[in-house]
Every structure is written in C-alpha cells, then in structure tokens.
Amino acid sequence: MFIVKYYLLGALVALLAAIYIPQIVVSLLLLWVSLSLALVSAAYLFDFPSIFRKSQDGKIVWWIRWAFIPFLLGAKAYNAWERRRDTVPPIQQVSDNLYLSRRLFPSDLAFLDSHDISCIVDVTAEFAGLESAMTDKQFNYLSIPVLDHKAPTLERLRHAINWIDTQIACG
C-alpha cells in the first residue's frame, strides 16, 4: 500500500500546478497527469487491476492507454532505469520447461524462440502483452492482471498453476 502515497502525492502536485500555472496547454497536460495518477491510486486503494481493462489476450484498449499515458511513461522510465541497474538475468529457468521473467520486450523474442518457449502467463495489469504486432509467432497466453507490489488472489494463482501444468503436460 506504500506505493499509493506516491501516486496520490503526484496527483495532488500536478493538480495544484495545473490550477496555478496560467498557460492553458500546460494546465491541461498537468490535469491529465493528475487524473492518470488519481486513477492509478484508486486502483491500488481498491485493489482494482481491471481498471486497465486488459483483455485475456493481453491487449489494452486504446482509450485506456491514452488515459494512462502519463502514468505509463513514468512507469516505463522507471523500469528502464531499474533494468540498467539490475544484475539478474531478465529470463531465468526455474525448472525443466518453466521460466520466470520480468516484463517481456521484443528483444526477448530471440531467447523465447531459442528455448522453444511457447506459453506465457502475464501478471502485469498495466502493460499490454506480446501482441501479434511484435511477432509472427503465436503464444499460448494467459493474462492474470496484478498490480505492482500486490499478489494475485489464491483463486487466480491456482488458475495460473493449473494452466501451467496443463501447458507442460501438453508439451
């Protein structure tokens, strides 16, 4: 829950700046930032990852992406900064036929292909999955949207584990 205070603070600062800055364009942009961060705060406060409207195939509708662009730009910048500092490999083998990864990028496709990985469980709520626009390879894909710093419900976790077991059994 600690992350919420930063989003709320950002929303409040952006709102106050929008009120006191006389340039209308800058004020509108700051209102957009404030709204985006306020919506993310609400998602965390009410444990509502579906606010991002991520579909089962990992797509996020365009109007939701637009609403959250200020938040998503900040999240992408933070993730890029953290990835540069992280010494842990982005994809790690847990056991035979099972890998754990951070958010996947087009640059990860070669690894997935070379290791014959064809199934993905995506637990990000705010980011679109590997869409067909990125690759011509089709993945078996399960989306279990979870907010950062949160855990999936026991029911969703069981669903993901059963799905993984089924995928491994099917080869």
Contacts in CASP RR format, 6 or more apart in sequence:
PFRMAT RR
TARGET T0000
AUTHOR 0000-0000-0000
METHOD contacts of the structure
MODEL  1
MFIVKYYLLGALVALLAAIYIPQIVVSLLLLWVSLSLALVSAAYLFDFPS
IFRKSQDGKIVWWIRWAFIPFLLGAKAYNAWERRRDTVPPIQQVSDNLYL
SRRLFPSDLAFLDSHDISCIVDVTAEFAGLESAMTDKQFNYLSIPVLDHK
APTLERLRHAINWIDTQIACG
1 44 0 8 1.000
2 149 0 8 1.000
3 44 0 8 1.000
3 148 0 8 1.000
3 149 0 8 1.000
4 41 0 8 1.000
4 44 0 8 1.000
4 45 0 8 1.000
7 37 0 8 1.000
7 38 0 8 1.000
7 40 0 8 1.000
7 41 0 8 1.000
7 44 0 8 1.000
7 71 0 8 1.000
8 37 0 8 1.000
8 38 0 8 1.000
8 41 0 8 1.000
10 33 0 8 1.000
10 34 0 8 1.000
10 37 0 8 1.000
11 33 0 8 1.000
11 34 0 8 1.000
11 35 0 8 1.000
11 36 0 8 1.000
11 37 0 8 1.000
11 38 0 8 1.000
11 41 0 8 1.000
12 34 0 8 1.000
14 30 0 8 1.000
14 31 0 8 1.000
14 33 0 8 1.000
14 34 0 8 1.000
14 37 0 8 1.000
15 30 0 8 1.000
15 31 0 8 1.000
15 34 0 8 1.000
17 30 0 8 1.000
18 26 0 8 1.000
18 27 0 8 1.000
18 28 0 8 1.000
18 30 0 8 1.000
18 31 0 8 1.000
18 34 0 8 1.000
19 27 0 8 1.000
21 27 0 8 1.000
21 30 0 8 1.000
32 69 0 8 1.000
32 70 0 8 1.000
33 70 0 8 1.000
35 67 0 8 1.000
36 67 0 8 1.000
36 68 0 8 1.000
36 69 0 8 1.000
36 70 0 8 1.000
36 71 0 8 1.000
37 70 0 8 1.000
37 71 0 8 1.000
39 51 0 8 1.000
39 67 0 8 1.000
39 68 0 8 1.000
39 71 0 8 1.000
40 51 0 8 1.000
40 68 0 8 1.000
40 71 0 8 1.000
42 48 0 8 1.000
42 51 0 8 1.000
43 49 0 8 1.000
43 51 0 8 1.000
43 52 0 8 1.000
43 125 0 8 1.000
43 147 0 8 1.000
44 147 0 8 1.000
44 150 0 8 1.000
47 147 0 8 1.000
47 150 0 8 1.000
49 125 0 8 1.000
49 145 0 8 1.000
49 146 0 8 1.000
49 147 0 8 1.000
49 150 0 8 1.000
50 125 0 8 1.000
50 145 0 8 1.000
51 125 0 8 1.000
52 60 0 8 1.000
52 64 0 8 1.000
52 68 0 8 1.000
52 125 0 8 1.000
52 126 0 8 1.000
52 145 0 8 1.000
53 60 0 8 1.000
53 61 0 8 1.000
53 64 0 8 1.000
54 60 0 8 1.000
54 124 0 8 1.000
54 125 0 8 1.000
54 126 0 8 1.000
54 128 0 8 1.000
54 143 0 8 1.000
54 145 0 8 1.000
55 61 0 8 1.000
55 143 0 8 1.000
56 141 0 8 1.000
56 142 0 8 1.000
56 143 0 8 1.000
57 141 0 8 1.000
57 143 0 8 1.000
58 122 0 8 1.000
58 128 0 8 1.000
58 129 0 8 1.000
58 131 0 8 1.000
58 141 0 8 1.000
58 143 0 8 1.000
59 128 0 8 1.000
59 129 0 8 1.000
59 131 0 8 1.000
60 126 0 8 1.000
60 127 0 8 1.000
60 128 0 8 1.000
65 72 0 8 1.000
65 128 0 8 1.000
68 126 0 8 1.000
71 126 0 8 1.000
72 126 0 8 1.000
72 127 0 8 1.000
75 126 0 8 1.000
75 127 0 8 1.000
79 103 0 8 1.000
83 90 0 8 1.000
83 102 0 8 1.000
90 101 0 8 1.000
90 102 0 8 1.000
90 108 0 8 1.000
91 99 0 8 1.000
91 100 0 8 1.000
91 101 0 8 1.000
91 108 0 8 1.000
91 111 0 8 1.000
91 112 0 8 1.000
92 99 0 8 1.000
92 100 0 8 1.000
92 101 0 8 1.000
93 99 0 8 1.000
94 100 0 8 1.000
97 168 0 8 1.000
97 171 0 8 1.000
98 164 0 8 1.000
98 168 0 8 1.000
99 115 0 8 1.000
99 117 0 8 1.000
101 108 0 8 1.000
103 124 0 8 1.000
103 127 0 8 1.000
104 112 0 8 1.000
104 120 0 8 1.000
104 129 0 8 1.000
104 130 0 8 1.000
106 130 0 8 1.000
106 134 0 8 1.000
106 135 0 8 1.000
109 130 0 8 1.000
109 134 0 8 1.000
109 135 0 8 1.000
109 137 0 8 1.000
111 117 0 8 1.000
112 118 0 8 1.000
112 137 0 8 1.000
113 137 0 8 1.000
118 137 0 8 1.000
118 139 0 8 1.000
118 140 0 8 1.000
119 139 0 8 1.000
119 140 0 8 1.000
119 141 0 8 1.000
119 142 0 8 1.000
119 164 0 8 1.000
119 167 0 8 1.000
120 129 0 8 1.000
120 130 0 8 1.000
120 139 0 8 1.000
120 140 0 8 1.000
120 141 0 8 1.000
120 142 0 8 1.000
121 142 0 8 1.000
121 144 0 8 1.000
121 160 0 8 1.000
121 163 0 8 1.000
121 164 0 8 1.000
122 129 0 8 1.000
122 141 0 8 1.000
122 142 0 8 1.000
122 143 0 8 1.000
122 144 0 8 1.000
123 144 0 8 1.000
123 145 0 8 1.000
123 146 0 8 1.000
123 152 0 8 1.000
123 160 0 8 1.000
124 145 0 8 1.000
124 146 0 8 1.000
125 145 0 8 1.000
125 146 0 8 1.000
125 147 0 8 1.000
125 148 0 8 1.000
126 147 0 8 1.000
126 148 0 8 1.000
129 141 0 8 1.000
129 143 0 8 1.000
130 139 0 8 1.000
130 141 0 8 1.000
132 138 0 8 1.000
140 167 0 8 1.000
142 159 0 8 1.000
142 160 0 8 1.000
142 163 0 8 1.000
144 152 0 8 1.000
144 156 0 8 1.000
144 157 0 8 1.000
144 159 0 8 1.000
144 160 0 8 1.000
146 152 0 8 1.000
146 156 0 8 1.000
151 157 0 8 1.000
152 160 0 8 1.000
END
